[in-house]
Amino acid sequence: MLEQLGDRRREIDQEKADESNYMSFNNIPPTKFAAIDKYRERNRVKLRFTYFPAIETLIVKIPTAKCEAAHRNFEGLLSIPAKELGVEVGEFCSMGATTYTYRYRSRAQDRSLKEGDSTYKNRRLRRNDEGLPSLVVEAGNSEKSLDHLKAAAKWWIETSRARSASSCY
């Protein structure tokens, strides 16, 4: 799996990839996912994960330079008007690509994990680090990404029960 991701990353970096910058893997039990995630963190591999333990499925987003530039520039565009409106730093706190967990039952396998490209929290309203973000930016670089972006938006909205997360795609 890591070899496949490395090959796809090289294709994307060389702009030779004719497919999406997403890959999906089945039969990834929680212990294997934990090892993959640990490897990613230890080696600073730039990947975004969405993981569903109940169905042992891992969706990997390989961020491209265009994707990174899009969501980072969007952050700049959001920050200026927020400051002009008197929004203080603690009310618009960038959380980066933090991993968020959603539990839909009490059992550990009945949860999913997701990382947005950029996430933001109002730290005054949500002091709990486990709480969901107030704003999520998911970026894509082609029409091939659109279905994945729609699925990501759906995950964030359903996870927040439509009470707090806004998704842009």
C-alpha positions as CSV (number, residue, x, y, z in Angstrom):
1,M,0.0,0.0,0.0
2,L,2.7,2.5,0.9
3,E,4.5,1.7,-2.4
4,Q,1.3,2.4,-4.3
5,L,1.0,5.7,-2.5
6,G,4.6,6.6,-3.2
7,D,4.2,5.8,-6.9
8,R,1.0,7.9,-7.1
9,R,2.7,10.8,-5.2
10,R,5.5,10.8,-7.7
11,E,3.0,10.8,-10.6
12,I,1.1,13.7,-9.1
13,D,4.3,15.7,-8.4
14,Q,5.4,15.2,-12.0
15,E,1.9,16.0,-13.2
16,K,1.7,12.7,-15.0
17,A,-1.2,11.4,-13.0
18,D,-4.3,11.1,-15.2
19,E,-6.5,10.0,-12.3
20,S,-7.7,11.6,-9.0
21,N,-5.4,12.3,-6.2
22,Y,-7.5,10.0,-4.0
23,M,-6.9,6.3,-3.3
24,S,-9.0,3.9,-1.4
25,F,-7.9,0.8,0.5
26,N,-10.0,-2.0,1.9
27,N,-9.2,-4.6,4.6
28,I,-7.3,-2.1,6.8
29,P,-8.1,-3.2,10.4
30,P,-7.7,-0.6,13.1
31,T,-4.3,-2.0,14.2
32,K,-3.0,-1.7,10.7
33,F,-4.4,1.8,10.3
34,A,-2.7,2.8,13.6
35,A,0.6,1.5,12.2
36,I,0.1,3.4,8.9
37,D,-0.8,6.6,10.7
38,K,2.2,6.3,13.0
39,Y,4.4,5.8,10.0
40,R,2.9,8.8,8.3
41,E,3.5,11.0,11.4
42,R,7.0,9.7,12.0
43,N,8.1,10.2,8.4
44,R,6.1,13.4,7.9
45,V,4.4,12.0,4.9
46,K,1.9,14.5,3.5
47,L,-1.3,12.6,3.2
48,R,-4.9,13.2,4.4
49,F,-6.8,10.3,5.8
50,T,-10.5,9.4,6.1
51,Y,-10.9,6.1,7.9
52,F,-13.9,3.9,8.6
53,P,-13.0,1.1,11.1
54,A,-16.4,-0.6,10.9
55,I,-15.8,-1.4,7.2
56,E,-12.0,-1.4,7.4
57,T,-11.7,1.2,4.7
58,L,-9.1,3.9,4.3
59,I,-9.4,6.8,1.9
60,V,-6.2,8.6,1.2
61,K,-6.0,12.1,-0.3
62,I,-2.6,13.0,-1.7
63,P,-2.5,16.8,-1.6
64,T,-1.1,18.5,-4.6
65,A,0.8,21.8,-4.8
66,K,-2.3,23.4,-6.4
67,C,-4.6,22.0,-3.7
68,E,-2.3,23.2,-0.9
69,A,-2.0,26.7,-2.5
70,A,-5.8,26.9,-2.9
71,H,-6.7,26.2,0.7
72,R,-3.9,28.2,2.2
73,N,-4.7,31.2,0.0
74,F,-8.4,30.9,0.9
75,E,-7.3,31.0,4.6
76,G,-5.6,34.4,3.9
77,L,-8.8,35.6,2.2
78,L,-10.9,34.6,5.2
79,S,-8.5,36.1,7.8
80,I,-8.5,39.7,6.4
81,P,-12.3,40.3,6.6
82,A,-12.6,38.4,9.9
83,K,-10.1,40.8,11.4
84,E,-11.9,43.8,9.9
85,L,-15.1,42.6,11.4
86,G,-13.5,42.5,14.8
87,V,-13.2,38.8,15.1
88,E,-10.4,38.1,17.6
89,V,-7.7,35.5,17.2
90,G,-9.3,33.0,19.6
91,E,-12.6,33.2,17.7
92,F,-11.0,32.2,14.4
93,C,-8.3,29.7,15.3
94,S,-6.6,27.7,12.5
95,M,-6.4,24.0,13.4
96,G,-4.7,22.9,10.2
97,A,-5.3,19.4,9.1
98,T,-6.2,18.1,12.5
99,T,-7.7,14.6,12.7
100,Y,-11.3,14.6,14.0
101,T,-13.1,11.5,15.2
102,Y,-16.8,10.9,15.0
103,R,-18.5,8.2,17.1
104,Y,-21.9,7.2,16.1
105,R,-22.2,4.5,18.8
106,S,-20.3,3.8,21.9
107,R,-18.2,0.9,20.4
108,A,-14.7,1.9,19.2
109,Q,-15.2,0.4,15.7
110,D,-18.4,2.5,15.3
111,R,-16.5,5.7,14.5
112,S,-14.8,7.4,11.6
113,L,-11.8,9.7,11.4
114,K,-11.3,12.6,9.0
115,E,-8.8,15.4,8.3
116,G,-9.8,18.5,6.4
117,D,-7.3,20.5,4.4
118,S,-7.9,23.5,6.7
119,T,-10.0,23.6,9.7
120,Y,-10.9,26.4,12.1
121,K,-12.5,26.7,15.5
122,N,-13.9,29.4,17.7
123,R,-11.8,28.5,20.8
124,R,-14.1,30.6,23.0
125,L,-17.1,28.5,22.1
126,R,-15.3,25.1,21.7
127,R,-12.5,24.8,24.2
128,N,-12.6,21.1,24.0
129,D,-9.8,19.9,21.7
130,E,-12.0,16.9,20.7
131,G,-14.8,19.2,19.5
132,L,-15.5,19.5,15.8
133,P,-14.3,22.6,13.8
134,S,-16.6,25.5,13.1
135,L,-15.3,25.8,9.5
136,V,-13.7,23.3,7.2
137,V,-12.0,23.8,3.8
138,E,-11.6,20.9,1.5
139,A,-9.7,21.7,-1.7
140,G,-9.5,19.8,-5.0
141,N,-7.7,20.4,-8.2
142,S,-9.8,19.0,-10.9
143,E,-13.3,17.7,-11.9
144,K,-12.1,14.3,-10.8
145,S,-11.9,15.5,-7.2
146,L,-15.5,16.8,-7.1
147,D,-17.2,13.6,-6.0
148,H,-14.7,13.2,-3.2
149,L,-15.2,16.8,-2.2
150,K,-18.9,16.3,-2.1
151,A,-18.5,13.2,0.1
152,A,-16.1,15.1,2.4
153,A,-18.7,17.9,2.8
154,K,-21.4,15.3,3.6
155,W,-19.1,13.7,6.2
156,W,-18.5,17.0,7.9
157,I,-22.1,18.1,7.8
158,E,-23.5,14.7,9.0
159,T,-20.9,14.4,11.7
160,S,-21.7,17.8,13.1
161,R,-25.4,17.0,12.7
162,A,-25.6,20.2,10.6
163,R,-25.3,22.3,13.8
164,S,-21.8,23.8,13.3
165,A,-19.6,22.7,10.4
166,S,-19.6,24.6,7.1
167,S,-18.0,22.9,4.2
168,C,-16.7,24.7,1.1
169,Y,-16.0,22.9,-2.1
